[in-house]
Amino acid sequence: MGKALIIGAGGVASVVVHKCCQNSEVFEEICIASRTKSKCDALKAKLDGGKTRIQTARVDADNVDELITLIEGFKPDIVINVALPYQDLTIMDACLATKTDYVDTANYEPLDTAKFEYKWQWDYRERFERAGITALLGSGFDPGVTGVFCAYGAKHYFDEIHYIDILDANAGDHGYPFATNFNPEINIREVTAKGSYIENGKWIETEPLEIKRVYDFPEIGEKDMYLLHHEELESLAININGIKRIRFFMTFSEKYLTHLKVLENVGMTSIVPIDFEGKKIVPLQFLKAVLPDPASLGPRTKGKTNIGCIMRGVKDGVSKDYYLYNVCDHEECYKEVGSQAVSYTTGVPAMIGASMVMTGKWKKPGVYNIEEFDPDPFMEALNKFGLPWKESFSPKLVD
Ligand SMILES: NC(=O)c1ccc[n+]([C@@H]2O[C@H](COP(=O)([O-])OP(=O)(O)OC[C@H]3O[C@@H](n4cnc5c(N)ncnc54)[C@H](OP(=O)(O)O)[C@@H]3O)[C@@H](O)[C@H]2O)c1
């Protein structure tokens, strides 16, 4: 069918490349381009020889001109951005200049402020519409599948959804005292930020990790979980009909939080540059350099993830509860694609989102969040490509 340019060659990109190769009818040709070309070449070496033709390139995705040259040379139908959120806008600029469709998994963040909001990317709406190209925002798991789950609930089971709780549990154990499952800088920025949720149309802010609940997750068991700010809350509160309150919880072990607290107390999680031996360094970036590379956790991680959405609302005047979730096994993921479940659960939906746009099912000029499209073909593809979902009509609720 067509060609995709994949930008980034980290944990998530590796899964995207594997999954594009499994879906060679859609992805006939891919180009893996990143800052460190040797990582792209290593991925190509692993997967070359199948039906999907693979090439690689070096690109600095902070540089719009370099991106334009790359896109004009390869002529992809879509760019799959699985670099870092800092590159979202430069890649969108290059897509605009070359009239190429765009998909990502995380919303733009400026390097010097840990702040997630869609404003920057929503500002591209008119320009993408005028150019006749599609930008699909947030096609990972959360954001991503969580938005598709909510759209599926809204389409099939509710007239109005009043309450949504998104629950993200990772019961994986990698055996290290402290490591993050995806890019440490992005992960730690997310966890140490203030929490927030939306109630009656207003953001309510909390101190970092102030709100804690215990939840008994299917196939995982009881876990401590904490309320975090998460980007999909902003778009879902607008796009899902009837929302009164929407929250996001993620599980963390006591061990993880104790390490994090100490690192925070000594200043290692700060993103404010400091002078070190005559050079400016950002403590959090230095910490990233000494922590285990998330891509190396795959062979060591055992256990499962469970991510899903509990919805409460009404259908035909009757109140209703509905829980949609996916359980993913770290070791199974590693066996299949050589990555742990956190990269897997992000990379599979990134490939599926790109295939929805490429096959025309979700092709619509403009900038869209994932829940704005018909969820059914995406839900079908989740079952086909390794993230089957389960549903419950009498879930335990979160107070
Ligand atoms: N929605 C979700 O559920 C979800 C979940 C997890 C992660 N994510 C997102 O997925 C994305 C990838 O995460 P990851 O864990 O794969 O991160 P990662 O392992 O750190 O990989 C990031 C990749 O981007 C490349 N890169 C960084 N800056 C670049 C630049 N200026 N130009 C070109 N390439 C650049 C890096 O190159 P080098 O190799 O040279 O460093 C690396 O290959 C992130 O945006 C993350 O926020 C989303």
The ligand as a Gaussian input file, in Angstrom:
#p B3LYP/6-31G(d) Opt

LIG

0 1
 N        1.396000       7.209000      24.668000
 C        2.040000       6.305000      25.350000
 O        1.435000       5.360000      25.858000
 C        3.532000       6.382000      25.512000
 C        4.162000       5.504000      26.401000
 C        5.560000       5.489000      26.461000
 C        6.286000       6.381000      25.679000
 N        5.629000       7.261000      24.841000
 C        6.381000       8.205000      23.988000
 O        7.081000       7.466000      22.997000
 C        8.194000       8.220000      22.560000
 C        9.435000       7.335000      22.469000
 O        9.737000       6.801000      23.743000
 P       10.945000       5.766000      23.944000
 O       10.752000       5.113000      25.241000
 O       11.103000       4.942000      22.715000
 O       12.180000       6.786000      24.073000
 P       13.711000       6.475000      23.791000
 O       13.988000       5.007000      23.967000
 O       14.470000       7.476000      24.569000
 O       13.880000       6.794000      22.240000
 C       13.785000       8.085000      21.710000
 C       14.438000       8.071000      20.351000
 O       14.298000       9.379000      19.781000
 C       15.558000       9.779000      19.273000
 N       15.710000      11.228000      19.298000
 C       15.719000      12.055000      20.381000
 N       15.937000      13.318000      19.994000
 C       16.062000      13.287000      18.639000
 C       16.299000      14.269000      17.662000
 N       16.463000      15.565000      17.975000
 N       16.373000      13.878000      16.376000
 C       16.223000      12.582000      16.014000
 N       15.981000      11.606000      16.899000
 C       15.914000      11.958000      18.200000
 C       16.567000       9.147000      20.200000
 O       17.807000       9.153000      19.549000
 P       19.157000       8.716000      20.302000
 O       19.162000       7.249000      20.182000
 O       20.259000       9.387000      19.538000
 O       19.050000       9.215000      21.722000
 C       15.925000       7.763000      20.396000
 O       16.250000       6.890000      19.339000
 C        8.332000       9.387000      23.563000
 O        7.772000      10.543000      22.969000
 C        7.467000       8.955000      24.729000
 O        6.921000      10.067000      25.422000
 C        4.280000       7.259000      24.741000

